[in-house]
Amino acid sequence: MLRNYIQIALRTLWKNKVFSLINIIGLAVGMACCLLILLYVQHELSYDTHNDRSKDLYRLVTEFVTEAKTEKAPTCAAPVAAAVKNEFPEVEEVTRVFIPFSEDKAIFKRMAHGKALQSFYESKGVFADPTFFDLFAYEFLEGSPKHALDLPNSVVISEEIAQKLYGTNSALNQVIRISSSNGDLDFKITGVFRSVGPSHIDSHYFMSLSSGDIGDFVRNTQDFASNNMFFTYLKLRPGSEAKSLEAKFPAFIEKYMGKDLKRVAFKKNQYLESVPSIHLYTDAETIFNKKGNIQFVYILITVALFTLVIACINFMNLSTARSGKRAAEVGIRKVMGAEKETLIGQFLGESMIISLLALVIAIFLVEVSLPLFNGIAGTDLSISFTKDYTKLFLFLGLALITGILAGSYPAFYLSSFNPAQVLKNKASNSLAAINLRKALVVFQFALSIILILGSLVIWRQMDFLQHQDLGFVKDQQLVIPLRTNLAKDHYATFKQAIEKNSEVVSAAAATSYPGIFVAGDQTFYREGKTVENGVTLRMNHVNYDFMETMGFHKISGRFFSPQFPADTAQRIIINEHAVAKLGYTPQSILGKTLHWNGSEGRLDYQVVGVVKDFNFAGLQQPIDNFGFILAPWGLNYMIVRTNTTKVSRLLASLENTWKTFNPEEPFEYSFLDQDFQRNYETEQKMGTLISYFTTVAILIACLGLYGLAAFTAEQKIKEIGVRKVLGASITSIVGLLSRDFIKLVMIAYFIAVPTSWFLMNKWLEEFAYRTELSWWLFAGAGLIAFLIALVTVSSQTIRAAMVNPVKSLKSE
């Protein structure tokens, strides 16, 4: 019996080649899109789940509470970790991670006899406690994770870094020099690791937290309130409840931090977040890698479902539209005693065969498109059914669901035919089936129009962000990292040398620059007030010429200048947003003193200038309070403002000059506008992916519309012949055949517009600065959908209208 059903299914497919091909291709493309997105979603949900004890791992998050606002940060002060472990028996182990803030890379040098044999920049380095590898799982290729970070100046590097340094030779116990804001330090390699799964701690190397200046700071500080820059992780004992532990934190904070918090005039709350949930769900600010976006995941899942549903609708429409072709078969089978359930099983089986054929093509499409998808999404996804059986079951499960979803209605519809009517040749498409087909076409194109509108709004928002005035000059600005002590010592002479070049406008240095994370902040309060009334400012340490080089707009006062030697003694420039928060005007604040309570007592800062508000971070965030102080230390980046169209020539000149002063160090640079644009990577990825999937969804919808138009034209071929004989023009016939389809697209448009308006407004709310939803976006989406539908339908109706009526009527 089963063999008979399979033979009938294959014969039916072969007999209706065109419609079978449309069904298979539509389902294959829809399934391929769905599979790609499912692979991405699976990857996003797998962060930090490879650890056997991941369910017991938590990160300690701090809420900083002031009168004005509450801010969350995934960091704590240095002594908190030890105090938590000593205070709470539920805590089995703790570890801390420190990321050099305002620093995205360090220089690695392979040394011999005091000279660098090899040097290169390496990113994503962190400092960690010896207990780090007790909590987080990594595969060690060399060395042991147990004691790898016990000693100062020990480092564990990735397999990729080891290959860069030593090729296929062992890296274990070799000594390398790492130059960063922590100094120029020699490290002994105590381990080489390979990541065993995606983690929110996506680091390329781990240095002992007891190394260098940061090690001295950790050993000597007992301040529980300030310098909250250490990521603190807890491993709870089996059976311990995070909520129960959180309930004890208020008493802990009062016991250990109460005195220090009174000095800084803010309160603290602390809570735990599960490590596996950090990547997608954390709402605490982070300077690790860009965190995932659960909304992005939801949007992609929705797009995947839309695409697959559109493909399934094609199958339903074409199957029910051609039901008359199989009516006789159904009638004969029922007369011969076939039960309705048997017929349903047969037709569902046929849809399953089509679905499995589509799956084979879909897997091929996934393999071919994965490199492109990985490039856009910034992932490294792959499929290997021999290594990962879950993917095989995932793919087969999707094919099963697709077959049932696509074939269910046609199966029930076809099996419901009355055999008496069928055999008397009275069976035809019922009004209900016709109306359902129309409803499905409307639904299909409504989804397509929603996707079109989503792509247009995302594109417009990205364009808006790129052309928004940020309050500083971002074009033709070069960023050169200063990592070694030698580079910092030679900064002044290097600056003088390059400024002789006519293509260099000016140069300056700072701790950080617009577009990257600014970790430093200080709470200032005005004369006659207390720290409880203070305003917290993000702080950037700069040198002379930084404000001019960046092109900040001065509102009142002046910038830092060597002509004012006192500028080195607590002089400050702030933005107008901070001025307003402090209760001054840009003019009245000049010369006023702002107080800051440091760990060693109060310091007084005199305001010498006010700058116009600017966006130091991405435009998702509102303007923040900001301050600049003059400092000769901590200058991690050099900004070079240029004025040239010969960028390659200028870069070559700068590199030659750099090598004169820093012969053993690589010349590294980036462009400020590109660095700033990285703040929108998630949105850009989402926009690009949705654009691709929208195109695919529209093509699938058009494929189904093409099939329906072809079927309609086939059904009405004799009517067309009669009309032509009676004098109807090709244009009138095309209009007649196209009119119903175009009506359906217009209905879909009016359904899609309010839905799209609501969804895109919700998405735009994530941005502090956003574009308006102009009418032309909705009109443009409707026009695109209308033209696509018209071209698709017309390709068949024109062909049908041009058939010689003699051929279409000769059987009569």
Secondary structure, DSSP 8 states (H G I E B T S, - for coil): -HHHHHHHHHHHHHHTHHHHHHHHHHHHHHHHHHHHHHHHHHHHHTTT-SSTTGGGEEEEEEEEE-SS-EEEES-B-TTHHHHHHHH-TTEEEEEEEE--TT--EEEEEEEETTEEEEEEEEE-EEEE-TTHHHHS--EEEEE-SSSTTSSTTEEEEEHHHHHHHHTTS--TT-EEEEEETTEEEEEEEEEEEE--S--S---SEEEETTSHHHHHHHHH---SSS---BEEEEEE-TT--HHHHHTTHHHHHHHHHHHHHHHHT-EEEEEEEEHHHHHHH--S---SS----HHHHHHHHHHHHHHHHHHHHHHHHHHHHTHHHHHHHHHHHHHTT--HHHHHHHHHHHHHHHHHHHHHHHHHHHHHHHHHHHHHHT------TTT-HHHHHHHHHHHHHHHHHHHHHHHHHHHT--HHHHHTT-----HHHHHHHHHHHHHHHHHHHHHHHHHHHHHHHHHHHHHS--SS--TTEEEEE--SHHHHHTHHHHHHHHTTSTTEEEEEEES--TTS----EEEEEETT--GGG-EEEEEEEE-TTHHHHHT--EEEE----TT-GGGGTTEEEEEHHHHHHHT--TTTTTT-EEEEEETTEEEEEEEEEEE----SS-TTS----EEEEE-SS---EEEEEE--S-HHHHHHHHHHHHHHH-TTS----EEHHHHHHGGGHHHHHHHHHHHHHHHHHHHHHHHHHHHHHHHHHHHTHHHHHHHHHTT--HHHHHHHHHHHHHHHHHHHHHHHHHHHHHHHHHHHTT-SS-----HHHHHHHHHHHHHHHHHHHHHHHHHHHTS-HHHHHTT-
